[in-house]
Amino acid sequence: MTAPQIIHEQRLKNLDRFEEALERLGVLEAHEAALRAASSTTGLGDPRHPRHDDLVGLAAYQAAAHAALAEAIELKLKAPEAKATKK
């Protein structure tokens, strides 16, 4: 396996781990759909993740990921409030 292949495989593993973490945080399917839609602006390569040389796709993916992460954090922060008001 060549160095670029190793880097590519590691990058995909890291992206998968990130998406799994978002899923554990309760990120909505709409955000996952946004990640998929943003994954490639060129229509080439992996349909799940943007290509390393697709700068627009990378930016769109990162923006969708940040939006998902922000909403997940907001939901987690509101969870204690919801529990407190039910008591």
C-alpha positions as CSV (number, residue, x, y, z in Angstrom):
1,M,0.0,0.0,0.0
2,T,1.4,3.4,-1.0
3,A,1.5,6.4,1.3
4,P,-1.3,8.2,-0.5
5,Q,-3.5,5.1,-0.1
6,I,-2.7,4.9,3.6
7,I,-3.6,8.6,4.1
8,H,-6.8,8.2,2.1
9,E,-7.8,5.1,4.2
10,Q,-7.1,6.9,7.5
11,R,-9.0,10.0,6.3
12,L,-12.1,7.8,5.5
13,K,-11.8,6.1,8.9
14,N,-11.7,9.4,10.7
15,L,-14.7,10.7,8.8
16,D,-16.6,7.5,9.6
17,R,-15.7,7.9,13.3
18,F,-16.8,11.5,13.2
19,E,-20.2,10.6,11.7
20,E,-20.7,7.8,14.2
21,A,-20.1,10.3,17.0
22,L,-22.7,12.6,15.6
23,E,-25.1,9.7,15.4
24,R,-24.5,8.9,19.1
25,L,-25.2,12.6,19.9
26,G,-28.6,12.2,18.3
27,V,-28.0,14.2,15.1
28,L,-31.1,14.1,12.9
29,E,-31.3,12.3,9.6
30,A,-31.7,15.7,7.9
31,H,-28.2,16.5,8.9
32,E,-26.9,13.2,7.7
33,A,-28.6,13.9,4.4
34,A,-26.9,17.3,4.3
35,L,-23.6,15.7,4.8
36,R,-24.3,13.3,2.0
37,A,-25.4,16.1,-0.3
38,A,-22.4,18.1,0.5
39,S,-20.0,15.2,0.1
40,S,-19.1,15.9,-3.5
41,T,-19.7,18.9,-5.7
42,T,-18.1,17.1,-8.6
43,G,-20.1,13.9,-8.5
44,L,-16.9,11.9,-8.6
45,G,-15.3,9.6,-6.1
46,D,-16.7,8.3,-2.8
47,P,-20.5,9.2,-2.5
48,R,-20.1,9.4,1.3
49,H,-17.2,11.8,1.6
50,P,-15.7,14.7,-0.4
51,R,-12.6,14.1,-2.4
52,H,-9.4,15.6,-0.9
53,D,-9.0,17.9,-4.0
54,D,-12.7,19.0,-4.1
55,L,-12.3,22.2,-2.1
56,V,-16.0,23.3,-2.5
57,G,-17.2,19.8,-1.5
58,L,-14.9,19.9,1.6
59,A,-16.2,23.3,2.6
60,A,-19.8,22.2,2.1
61,Y,-19.2,19.0,4.1
62,Q,-17.5,20.9,6.9
63,A,-20.3,23.5,7.0
64,A,-22.9,20.7,7.2
65,A,-20.9,18.9,9.9
66,H,-20.6,22.0,12.0
67,A,-24.4,22.7,11.7
68,A,-25.0,19.1,12.8
69,L,-22.6,19.3,15.7
70,A,-24.0,22.6,16.8
71,E,-27.6,21.2,16.8
72,A,-26.5,18.1,18.7
73,I,-24.8,20.2,21.4
74,E,-27.9,22.4,21.6
75,L,-30.1,19.3,22.1
76,K,-27.8,17.9,24.8
77,L,-27.7,21.3,26.6
78,K,-31.5,21.5,26.6
79,A,-32.0,17.9,27.8
80,P,-31.4,18.7,31.5
81,E,-33.8,21.7,31.2
82,A,-36.5,19.4,29.8
83,K,-35.9,16.9,32.6
84,A,-36.1,19.6,35.2
85,T,-39.4,21.0,34.0
86,K,-41.0,17.5,34.0
87,K,-40.4,17.0,37.7
